[in-house]
Amino acid sequence: IGNNILVKTNSYQVLYDDVSGLQIGTDVKIHGVDVGTVSKVELLPGENEQVLVVIDLDKDITIPKETKAVIATTSVMGSMDVMLQYDKPCNGTGCAEIGSFLEGETLGLIGSMVGTDNLELYIEKLESTLLELLDSIDQKFLGVESVEQ
């Protein structure tokens, strides 16, 4: 896996603190559509030991300067993708220059599945469901009545 030298691409760089599971050849997507791949993953020396990731996008793809490159788990088996996220497409000077750095973010499994916007709601629902389950177990096996929370 790696670069196909016959295919023209635009490369961008991203710094992450941790890229567990990310590999060369990992898909890069915009709105779920494959637009490129990860071409390099390198631990940088120094006090912070950040990880440099280089992504290669199809030549005709332009992205805004404020694009976030989000590493997300895409399956319970641990498959990962880099998802490029931005508010609106760019043109002209609003587009990121080839070779420039993009903002990096990493989502864990739950954050990847429910999204950061819905994470708090998901946790509240999970907590409520677990409390109901515990009450049910208490009633069935211990004969203890539900305690209002």
C-alpha positions in Angstrom: 0.0 0.0 0.0 1.2 3.5 -0.6 1.5 6.1 -3.4 0.7 5.3 -7.0 3.1 7.6 -8.8 0.9 7.6 -11.9 -2.0 9.3 -10.1 -1.8 13.1 -9.5 -2.6 14.2 -5.9 -2.5 17.2 -3.7 -0.9 16.6 -0.3 -1.7 18.2 3.0 -0.2 17.7 6.5 -1.9 17.1 9.8 -0.4 16.9 13.4 -2.0 14.6 15.9 -1.2 13.6 19.5 -2.2 10.0 18.9 -3.2 8.0 15.7 -3.7 4.5 17.1 -4.8 2.3 14.3 -4.2 4.7 11.5 -2.1 3.3 8.7 -0.7 4.3 5.3 -3.5 3.6 2.8 -6.3 4.6 5.2 -9.1 6.2 3.3 -9.7 10.0 3.4 -13.3 11.0 2.9 -15.6 14.0 2.4 -19.2 13.4 3.2 -18.6 9.6 3.1 -17.0 9.7 -0.4 -13.4 8.5 -0.9 -11.3 11.5 -2.0 -7.8 10.3 -1.1 -5.6 8.2 1.2 -3.0 8.6 4.0 0.4 8.5 2.5 2.7 9.0 5.5 2.5 8.5 9.3 5.6 9.6 11.2 6.5 10.2 14.8 8.2 13.5 15.2 11.1 13.8 17.6 10.9 16.2 20.4 9.2 16.9 23.7 5.6 16.6 22.5 6.3 13.6 20.2 3.4 14.5 17.9 2.6 12.4 14.9 2.8 13.9 11.4 0.2 12.5 8.9 0.3 13.3 5.2 -2.9 12.9 3.3 -3.0 12.8 -0.5 -6.3 14.0 -2.1 -7.4 13.5 -5.7 -6.0 16.4 -7.8 -9.4 18.0 -8.5 -10.4 18.2 -4.8 -10.0 21.6 -3.1 -10.6 22.1 0.6 -11.1 25.2 2.7 -8.3 26.5 4.9 -10.3 25.8 8.1 -10.8 22.1 7.2 -10.5 19.6 10.1 -9.0 16.2 9.4 -10.9 14.0 11.9 -9.6 10.4 12.5 -12.8 8.4 13.2 -13.4 4.7 14.0 -15.8 3.5 11.4 -16.5 0.0 12.7 -16.6 -2.0 15.9 -13.6 -3.9 14.5 -11.5 -0.8 14.7 -11.4 0.3 11.0 -10.6 4.0 10.7 -11.0 6.8 8.2 -9.8 10.3 8.0 -12.9 12.5 7.5 -12.4 16.0 6.2 -14.9 18.4 7.8 -15.7 22.0 6.9 -18.7 24.3 6.8 -18.8 25.1 3.1 -16.7 24.5 0.0 -14.0 27.0 -0.9 -12.9 28.9 -4.0 -9.9 31.1 -4.6 -8.0 32.4 -1.6 -10.3 30.6 0.8 -8.8 27.2 -0.2 -6.0 25.5 1.6 -2.7 25.7 -0.2 -1.2 22.4 -1.3 1.3 21.2 1.4 -0.3 23.3 4.2 -1.2 22.0 7.6 -4.8 21.2 8.5 -6.3 21.0 12.0 -6.3 17.4 13.4 -8.8 15.8 15.7 -9.3 12.2 16.9 -12.6 10.7 17.8 -13.0 7.5 19.9 -15.4 4.7 19.0 -18.5 6.3 20.7 -17.7 9.8 19.4 -17.3 8.4 15.9 -20.6 6.5 16.1 -22.8 9.2 17.6 -20.9 12.4 16.6 -19.6 15.1 18.9 -22.9 17.0 18.7 -24.9 14.1 20.1 -22.4 12.7 22.5 -23.9 14.4 25.7 -27.4 13.3 24.7 -26.1 9.7 24.1 -24.4 9.6 27.5 -27.6 10.8 29.2 -29.7 8.2 27.5 -27.1 5.5 28.3 -27.1 6.5 32.0 -30.9 6.4 32.1 -31.1 3.0 30.4 -28.5 1.6 32.8 -30.4 2.9 35.8 -33.6 1.3 34.5 -31.7 -2.0 34.0 -30.3 -1.9 37.5 -33.7 -1.2 39.0 -35.2 -4.1 37.0 -32.4 -6.4 38.3 -33.0 -5.3 41.9 -36.7 -5.9 41.6 -36.4 -9.3 40.0 -33.6 -10.8 42.1 -33.6 -8.9 45.3 -37.2 -7.8 45.7 -36.0 -4.2 46.2 -38.3 -1.4 45.0 -37.0 1.2 42.5 -35.3 4.3 44.0 -36.2 7.5 42.3 -33.2 9.4 41.0 
